[in-house]
Each structure stands twice: as C-alpha cells, then as structure tokens.
Amino acid sequence: MIEYENLKQLNAPFVSELKKVFSNVLSSGWYILGEQVSAFEFEFKQWLKASPESEMVGVASGLDALTLSFKCANLPSDGEVIVAANSYIASILSILNAGLKPVLVDPDPATYNLSVAGIKQVATSKTVAVLPVHMYGKPCPMPEIMQLAKENNWIVVEDCAQAHGAKIGGQKVGTFGDFGAFSFYPTKNLGALGDAGAVLVNQPKWISKMRALRNYGSHKKYENQYLGLNSRLDELQAAFLRIKLPSLDRINQHKQMLAHEYLTKLSSPLILPKIQEGVEEVFHIFAIRTQKRDELKQYLLENRINTEIHYPIPPYRQKALAHLFQSRNFPISDEIHQTILSLPISFVHSKESSSNVISAINKKGF
C-alpha cells in the first residue's frame, strides 16, 4: 500500500534526537517560553532570511498565528479582509476570530491563488487587509499584492501554512507582508509532533505587542495591557522543530523531485499544477484536477494507492459559515473543490512510489 502520509515513518529519521531533546527539556524544569522557543524563533527567522528588523514569535497553532496577526494590527471592527474563496476554513476563521469581515473572491483558475485582479474586483472603502493564502505550497503574486496594498494602505497577512520555503524571485514567502503566519501541524513540510505555529512580524512597531498578545496580553506577569490569548509555542514542540529544521531544505527538495516526476511523466488528460517562471514551489500538496475525481480516487484505492482531497467542501458551504455567504457564488472555487485530488508526495515516498502512482494513472487513462 502506498499511503498518502505516514507520520511515524516521517519522523523515524529523527527519533533518537527527538528522544534526547525530550529528555533535556524534561530535566530542565522549564516548559513555557524558555530557551528552546527563543532559539527556534531565531533559527527559523534566519532560515527564512528575513530582514534584521523583523522578529519571529512562536504561537500555539497556525490558526492563532493568523488571528493574532489581525488582532495585532488593531484594525477597525467593521473592516473587510479579502481572501480566496477556496482557502481552508482556518483562514476565514482567523478573520472572524479577530472581529473582522471576510470577503471571499474566486481564485485565479490557473494557480488556485488570490490574484490582483480578484482583489480589485471585491475591494471597497471598508477593505483594511488582504490575506494571501499560498495554497498547496505555490506562492501568491506577492510583489504585485504588496504594491496594491501600499497604494491603498492595507495590511497584508501571508498565510504560509503550506509554503515553508516557497520563493518568488529568490525571496521566501512570509517575508513580503506585514505578517507571515506559519503552521507546524505534523503533516506540514516542517511539522511538529503536535500543534504549533509562528508569526514573522515584519513591522518593528508590532513586535512587542505580538509577544504580549500570545501571552494573555501581558508583557509583565499579572499585568495585562491587551486582550490577548494563551497561545504560546510549547517549549517541547519548539525543541522538536529545532531538530527537524536543518532538514527542511532536503525535505522540500525531495518533494520537488517527486513533483517533477509527476509533472513530466503523467500522460493522462489531467489538469496539473501550473509552473511559473521565477516561482519556486515546495509542493506541500501535489494537487491534480479531473472531472472523474471520485472515480480516479476509488480506482487508485483499489490499486493500493491512497490519495486525499484538499478540500471536499469549500468554506462558504460549511454549515458554520454558510449564512455569511448565501448571496454569493464562487463558480471557480466550486469547480476546484469538485475536481481536486492530492497525490502522495511525502518525504517518505520514493521515486519508485511516484512511478507506481504514475503507471496506475496512465494505464487507466483518466
């Protein structure tokens, strides 16, 4: 069986080091906001090649990374935030959790990402921020988005949950916007052994506030300046992330190699990811599209190949959110959600694994 993902195998190369650092943290007696968190914040910022003026702030999850970014910017309660309609629900929840209004727009059908044209289509006098979500590990057009945001005095929060190390013109995502929000959910290219997240704060004026917001709104114990959250990156998860961070480039390169195999050898009439000049994807997910998605998924399962759907239900059709978007239609997003299928592309998959997937698909001719 070719599994879609196997976290036990994924973490197997790191087991001895993970056990050692677990013992070290346990014996230290310091479990919240200690040396491991500070060290990871510094090391991940350095890995991103972020500006000296920016700072990384570890938080409890990717959702909190987004929510706290919007809270930190102190945006008006009736402010509108533009985001692609096909984004994962966490992106929309972060806007609502910060007391803001999500404004959805269909993505670029070629990239599945937010576009400048789409932003312009729905922008109003109430627009205060843009949330580019780098879907599947493909960067949004950040230079153009930043220029538009600058012209309109909008805040930009990058959702980098699926795009650790993705680049535009050699610059890594998360370093373009006012905030770069990261998730280290276990399946991410850089995954913790539980929930974890971080925010790259690229505006010095907000660094101190962000550090307070993740800690009950407090700079000093028992003194609370802001209405914050309990959203501190766990000391143990930070230690685990430090073990895995030196391998992140190798993980990304391996996934890029598997993606190249799919892109060059799949001969069936599938819609494959569009490769753009000057853009380096990290292929957290390798998403293909076909009108026979469900048939293909079942066929591959019968051939002992597991796949996933990212995502079967768009956020605007989720019961929790449907009432907010009843008057809007998103045909491109609907088409994506109805036809998308994710092929195995994990760090633990070999070229032989991808060859077996390719052979099975090409043989059937989907």
C-alpha positions as CSV (number, residue, x, y, z in Angstrom):
1,M,0.0,0.0,0.0
2,I,1.2,3.5,-0.9
3,E,-0.1,5.6,2.0
4,Y,-0.8,9.2,1.4
5,E,1.1,10.1,4.6
6,N,2.7,8.1,7.4
7,L,3.8,10.3,10.3
8,K,5.6,7.5,12.1
9,Q,7.8,6.9,9.1
10,L,8.2,10.7,8.5
11,N,9.7,11.2,12.0
12,A,11.7,7.9,12.1
13,P,15.0,9.6,10.9
14,F,14.8,12.0,13.8
15,V,13.7,9.6,16.6
16,S,17.0,9.4,18.5
17,E,17.5,13.2,18.5
18,L,13.8,13.8,19.4
19,K,14.1,11.4,22.4
20,K,17.3,13.1,23.5
21,V,15.9,16.6,23.3
22,F,12.7,15.5,25.1
23,S,14.8,14.3,28.0
24,N,16.7,17.5,28.0
25,V,13.6,19.7,28.2
26,L,12.0,17.4,30.8
27,S,15.0,17.6,33.0
28,S,15.3,21.4,32.6
29,G,12.1,22.0,34.5
30,W,11.3,24.9,32.2
31,Y,8.3,24.2,29.9
32,I,6.8,27.5,28.8
33,L,8.6,30.3,26.8
34,G,12.1,29.1,27.6
35,E,15.4,28.7,25.7
36,Q,14.0,26.3,23.1
37,V,11.3,28.7,21.9
38,S,13.7,31.6,21.8
39,A,16.3,29.5,19.9
40,F,13.7,28.2,17.4
41,E,12.4,31.7,16.8
42,F,15.8,33.0,15.9
43,E,16.8,29.9,13.8
44,F,13.6,29.9,11.8
45,K,13.8,33.6,11.1
46,Q,17.4,33.1,9.9
47,W,16.3,30.2,7.7
48,L,13.7,32.5,6.1
49,K,16.4,35.1,5.5
50,A,14.0,37.7,7.0
51,S,15.1,41.3,7.5
52,P,17.1,42.2,10.6
53,E,14.2,44.4,11.8
54,S,11.7,41.6,11.8
55,E,11.2,39.1,14.6
56,M,9.7,35.6,14.8
57,V,7.1,35.0,17.5
58,G,6.2,31.4,18.3
59,V,2.5,30.7,19.0
60,A,0.3,27.7,19.6
61,S,-1.0,27.0,16.1
62,G,-1.3,28.2,12.6
63,L,-4.8,29.5,13.2
64,D,-3.6,31.5,16.2
65,A,-0.7,32.9,14.0
66,L,-3.3,34.3,11.6
67,T,-5.8,35.5,14.3
68,L,-3.1,37.3,16.3
69,S,-1.7,39.0,13.2
70,F,-5.0,40.6,12.6
71,K,-5.5,41.5,16.3
72,C,-2.0,43.0,16.5
73,A,-2.7,45.4,13.6
74,N,-5.6,46.9,15.5
75,L,-8.0,47.0,12.6
76,P,-11.5,48.6,12.8
77,S,-14.2,46.1,13.8
78,D,-16.1,46.6,10.6
79,G,-13.0,46.2,8.4
80,E,-13.1,43.8,5.4
81,V,-10.4,41.3,4.7
82,I,-10.0,39.9,1.2
83,V,-9.2,36.2,0.9
84,A,-9.6,33.5,-1.8
85,A,-12.8,31.5,-1.6
86,N,-11.1,28.1,-1.9
87,S,-8.9,28.6,1.1
88,Y,-9.0,26.3,4.1
89,I,-11.6,27.2,6.7
90,A,-8.9,28.3,9.2
91,S,-8.0,31.3,7.1
92,I,-11.6,32.5,7.2
93,L,-11.9,31.7,10.9
94,S,-8.9,33.8,11.7
95,I,-10.6,36.9,10.2
96,L,-13.8,36.2,12.1
97,N,-11.9,35.5,15.4
98,A,-10.3,38.9,15.1
99,G,-13.7,40.6,14.7
100,L,-13.3,41.4,11.1
101,K,-15.4,40.6,8.0
102,P,-14.1,38.0,5.4
103,V,-14.7,39.0,1.8
104,L,-14.3,36.0,-0.5
105,V,-13.3,36.1,-4.1
106,D,-12.7,33.3,-6.7
107,P,-9.1,32.4,-7.1
108,D,-7.0,32.5,-10.3
109,P,-8.2,29.3,-12.1
110,A,-4.6,28.5,-13.2
111,T,-2.9,28.9,-9.8
112,Y,-5.7,28.4,-7.3
113,N,-4.4,31.5,-5.5
114,L,-5.6,35.0,-4.8
115,S,-4.9,37.4,-7.7
116,V,-4.5,41.2,-8.0
117,A,-7.5,41.2,-10.4
118,G,-9.6,39.3,-7.9
119,I,-8.6,41.7,-5.1
120,K,-9.6,44.7,-7.2
121,Q,-12.9,43.0,-8.1
122,V,-14.1,43.0,-4.4
123,A,-12.2,45.8,-2.8
124,T,-14.3,48.6,-1.2
125,S,-13.8,51.6,1.0
126,K,-14.1,49.2,4.0
127,T,-11.2,47.0,2.9
128,V,-8.5,47.1,5.5
129,A,-6.4,43.9,4.8
130,V,-5.6,41.2,2.4
131,L,-4.9,37.6,3.3
132,P,-2.9,35.8,0.5
133,V,-3.0,32.0,1.2
134,H,-0.1,30.2,-0.5
135,M,-2.2,27.2,-1.5
136,Y,-0.5,23.8,-1.7
137,G,2.9,25.4,-1.5
138,K,2.6,27.8,-4.5
139,P,3.2,31.4,-3.7
140,C,0.7,34.1,-4.4
141,P,1.9,37.0,-6.6
142,M,3.3,38.9,-3.5
143,P,5.2,41.8,-5.2
144,E,2.0,42.8,-7.1
145,I,-0.2,42.3,-4.0
146,M,2.2,44.4,-1.8
147,Q,2.2,47.2,-4.3
148,L,-1.6,47.3,-4.4
149,A,-1.7,47.2,-0.6
150,K,0.7,50.0,-0.3
151,E,-1.3,52.2,-2.7
152,N,-4.4,51.6,-0.5
153,N,-2.9,51.5,2.9
154,W,-3.9,47.9,3.5
155,I,-2.4,45.4,5.9
156,V,-1.1,42.1,4.4
157,V,-1.1,38.9,6.3
158,E,0.5,36.0,4.5
159,D,-0.8,32.5,5.2
160,C,2.3,30.4,4.8
161,A,0.9,27.2,6.5
162,Q,1.5,25.2,3.3
163,A,4.5,27.0,1.9
164,H,7.6,26.8,4.2
165,G,10.4,27.9,1.9
166,A,8.4,28.7,-1.2
167,K,10.0,31.6,-3.1
168,I,9.4,34.4,-5.6
169,G,12.5,35.7,-7.2
170,G,14.6,34.0,-4.5
171,Q,12.7,35.6,-1.6
172,K,10.8,33.3,0.7
173,V,7.1,33.8,1.4
174,G,6.3,35.2,4.8
175,T,8.9,38.0,4.4
176,F,6.8,40.1,2.0
177,G,3.7,41.0,4.1
178,D,3.3,42.9,7.3
179,F,2.9,39.5,9.0
180,G,3.9,35.9,7.8
181,A,1.8,33.3,9.6
182,F,3.1,29.7,9.7
183,S,1.6,26.4,10.9
184,F,3.8,23.5,12.0
185,Y,0.9,20.9,12.1
186,P,2.6,17.4,11.9
187,T,1.9,16.9,8.2
188,K,3.5,20.2,7.1
189,N,6.8,20.3,5.3
190,L,8.2,21.4,8.7
191,G,6.0,19.6,11.1
192,A,6.0,19.4,14.9
193,L,4.7,16.5,16.9
194,G,1.5,18.3,17.8
195,D,0.1,21.8,17.1
196,A,2.5,24.7,16.8
197,G,2.8,27.9,14.9
198,A,4.7,31.1,14.5
199,V,4.3,34.7,13.1
200,L,7.1,36.6,11.4
201,V,6.4,40.2,12.3
202,N,7.9,42.4,9.6
203,Q,6.9,45.7,11.1
204,P,9.0,46.6,14.2
205,K,6.2,48.7,15.7
206,W,4.1,45.5,16.2
207,I,6.7,43.1,17.6
208,S,6.3,43.9,21.3
209,K,2.5,43.8,21.0
210,M,2.6,40.4,19.3
211,R,4.7,39.0,22.1
212,A,2.2,40.2,24.6
213,L,-0.9,39.1,22.7
214,R,0.3,35.5,22.7
215,N,0.7,35.6,26.5
216,Y,-2.7,36.9,27.8
217,G,-1.9,40.4,26.5
218,S,0.9,40.6,29.1
219,H,4.5,41.9,29.0
220,K,4.9,41.5,32.8
221,K,3.3,38.7,34.9
222,Y,-0.1,39.7,36.3
223,E,-0.1,42.9,34.3
224,N,-2.3,42.8,31.2
225,Q,-2.1,45.6,28.6
226,Y,-4.2,43.9,25.8
227,L,-7.0,41.4,25.4
228,G,-4.7,38.6,24.4
229,L,-4.8,34.8,24.1
230,N,-3.0,31.9,25.7
231,S,-1.1,31.0,22.6
232,R,2.5,30.2,23.4
233,L,4.6,27.9,21.3
234,D,5.2,24.9,23.5
235,E,8.8,24.6,24.7
236,L,8.9,20.9,23.8
237,Q,7.4,21.5,20.3
238,A,10.0,24.2,19.7
239,A,12.7,21.7,20.7
240,F,11.3,19.2,18.2
241,L,11.1,21.8,15.4
242,R,14.8,22.7,16.0
243,I,15.8,19.1,15.4
244,K,13.9,19.0,12.1
245,L,14.6,22.5,10.8
246,P,18.1,21.7,9.4
247,S,16.4,19.0,7.2
248,L,13.7,21.3,5.8
249,D,15.6,22.2,2.6
250,R,16.2,18.5,2.0
251,I,12.5,17.8,2.6
252,N,11.5,20.5,0.2
253,Q,13.9,19.3,-2.5
254,H,12.7,15.7,-2.2
255,K,9.1,16.8,-2.7
256,Q,10.1,19.0,-5.6
257,M,11.8,15.9,-7.1
258,L,8.6,13.9,-6.8
259,A,6.6,16.7,-8.2
260,H,8.9,16.8,-11.2
261,E,8.3,13.1,-11.8
262,Y,4.5,13.7,-11.8
263,L,4.7,16.8,-14.0
264,T,6.9,15.1,-16.6
265,K,5.5,11.6,-16.7
266,L,1.7,11.8,-16.1
267,S,0.4,11.4,-19.6
268,S,-3.3,11.3,-18.8
269,P,-5.6,14.2,-19.6
270,L,-5.3,15.7,-16.2
271,I,-5.0,19.3,-15.1
272,L,-1.6,19.5,-13.4
273,P,-0.1,22.3,-11.3
274,K,1.0,25.3,-13.4
275,I,4.7,26.0,-13.1
276,Q,5.5,29.7,-13.2
277,E,8.8,31.3,-14.1
278,G,10.6,32.9,-11.1
279,V,8.5,31.0,-8.6
280,E,9.7,28.1,-6.5
281,E,7.0,25.9,-5.1
282,V,7.5,23.5,-2.2
283,F,4.6,21.1,-3.0
284,H,3.2,20.6,0.4
285,I,0.4,19.1,-1.7
286,F,0.5,17.9,-5.3
287,A,-3.0,18.6,-6.5
288,I,-4.3,17.4,-9.8
289,R,-7.8,18.0,-11.3
290,T,-10.1,15.8,-13.2
291,Q,-13.9,15.7,-13.8
292,K,-13.6,12.0,-12.9
293,R,-12.0,12.8,-9.5
294,D,-14.1,10.4,-7.4
295,E,-13.7,7.6,-10.0
296,L,-10.0,8.1,-10.0
297,K,-9.7,8.2,-6.3
298,Q,-11.6,4.9,-6.0
299,Y,-9.5,3.3,-8.8
300,L,-6.3,4.2,-7.1
301,L,-7.5,2.9,-3.8
302,E,-8.3,-0.4,-5.4
303,N,-4.7,-0.4,-6.6
304,R,-3.5,0.2,-3.1
305,I,-2.7,3.9,-3.5
306,N,-4.2,6.4,-1.0
307,T,-5.0,9.9,-2.0
308,E,-6.6,12.9,-0.3
309,I,-9.0,15.7,-1.3
310,H,-7.9,19.2,-0.3
311,Y,-10.7,20.1,0.3
312,P,-14.0,18.3,-0.3
313,I,-16.2,21.2,1.0
314,P,-15.4,24.9,0.4
315,P,-15.6,27.1,3.5
316,Y,-18.6,29.1,2.2
317,R,-20.6,25.8,2.1
318,Q,-19.6,24.7,5.6
319,K,-22.6,24.8,8.0
320,A,-20.7,27.1,10.4
321,L,-20.1,29.8,7.7
322,A,-22.8,29.3,5.0
323,H,-25.1,32.1,6.4
324,L,-22.3,34.6,5.8
325,F,-22.1,34.0,2.1
326,Q,-25.6,33.0,1.0
327,S,-25.9,35.7,-1.6
328,R,-22.5,34.9,-3.3
329,N,-21.5,32.4,-5.9
330,F,-17.9,31.2,-6.5
331,P,-18.0,29.0,-9.6
332,I,-14.2,28.7,-10.0
333,S,-13.8,27.6,-6.4
334,D,-16.7,25.2,-6.7
335,E,-15.1,23.7,-9.8
336,I,-11.8,23.3,-7.9
337,H,-13.4,21.6,-4.9
338,Q,-15.3,19.2,-7.1
339,T,-12.3,18.1,-9.2
340,I,-9.2,18.4,-7.0
341,L,-7.2,15.3,-5.9
342,S,-4.0,15.2,-4.0
343,L,-1.4,12.6,-4.9
344,P,1.1,11.1,-2.5
345,I,4.2,13.4,-2.2
346,S,5.6,12.9,1.2
347,F,9.2,13.0,2.3
348,V,8.9,9.2,2.9
349,H,7.8,8.5,-0.6
350,S,10.4,7.3,-3.1
351,K,10.8,7.8,-6.8
352,E,9.6,4.2,-7.2
353,S,6.4,5.1,-5.2
354,S,5.7,8.0,-7.6
355,S,6.4,5.8,-10.6
356,N,3.8,3.3,-9.4
357,V,1.2,6.1,-9.0
358,I,2.1,7.4,-12.4
359,S,1.9,4.0,-14.0
360,A,-1.5,3.3,-12.5
361,I,-3.0,6.6,-13.6
362,N,-1.5,6.4,-17.1
363,K,-2.7,2.8,-17.6
364,K,-6.3,3.8,-16.9
365,G,-6.1,7.0,-18.9
366,F,-8.1,9.3,-16.7
